[in-house]
Amino acid sequence: MGHQHGNCSHHHHGDPNSRAFGIAISLNVLYVAVEFVYGLIANSTALLADAGHNLSDVLGLLLAGGAAILARRAPSGRYTYGLRSSSILAALANAMFLLVTCGAIAWEAILRFYQPPEVAGMTVVVVAGVGIAINGLSAWMFLRGSHDDINIRGAYLHMVADAAVSLGVVIAGFVMLFTGWYWLDPLVSLVIVSVIVVGTWSLLRESVHLALSAVPANIDLPQVEAYLRSCKGVADIHDLHIWGMSTTESALTVHLVMPEGYPGDAYMDGIMHTLKEKFLVHHSTLQVEQGTTDHSCALVAVH
């Protein structure tokens, strides 16, 4: 019986997202303080809600940045995969933070509808305009990494959502400035909450799937199974499992039934190379059996 692992080198080079996290956190901490103060001065629920929203995003960025650092920790005797899965927990926490914050914004906005207070429209416009610039810059810094890492995507979505909130507040501020329609302040908050919830739902769903060791969304399980069955010398396969080790790395284990016996390291390395390059499976463990006895584990896939 052969038991092979893919290349398990865990050396990491400089993370291009580390600087983005540092800059985004610093800018947003400063902006939250300024926005909260001017929200009180302008008597604007939209500004105060946006400040609370930005505060939750600062916490989310701290979680995401911390998870990115932990994910680079080398494996230890107790954590044999390292701390890669912390990025999954951070992505899940980010989505939950955002949804809870949306609930708080919606509740405050509904209460304001009954007695909308006078709002200093120009102050709202200027402060929210600064927010568009800060959050837009932060989102741009996370754009590249958001395509391959749901943890980075969570940070990116937070920044885009904040920029959208600020844009809505700017528009409402201009309208209130010229019309005195102060009920727009809570109305805009409710509209933006709806947009944020829709945009966050996919992040929450995907992070929950990864936390439950589901097959990552970017891996086609039937295609992987078909490839393994097509490999020369493989009569059958069973106990195929694929899961996310982190928001960027995946792992696979499978039993290959090969009646002719173990085909050699070079052959196995070729299979693992294809799994990595074609199917995006970064860490593969292949167990070879000759089919003379039943080596299947207790887990049975239900189709």
Buried (B, 14 or more C-beta within 10 A) or exposed (E): EBEBEBEEEEEEEEBEBEEBBEEBBEBBBEBBEBBBEBBEEBBBBBBBBBBBBBBBBBBBBBBBBBBBBBBBBEEEEEBEBBBBBBBBBBBBBBBBBBBEBBEBBBEBBEEBEEEBEEBBBEBBBBBBBBBBEBBBBBBBBBBEBBEEBBBBBBBBBBBBBBBBBBBBBBBBBBBBBEEEBBBBBBBBBBBBBEBBBEBBEBBBEBBBBBBEBBBBEEBBBEEBBEBBBEBEBBEEBBBBBBBBBBBBBBBBBBBBBBEEEBBEEEBBBBBBEBBBEEBBBBBBBBBBBBEEEEBEEEEEEEE
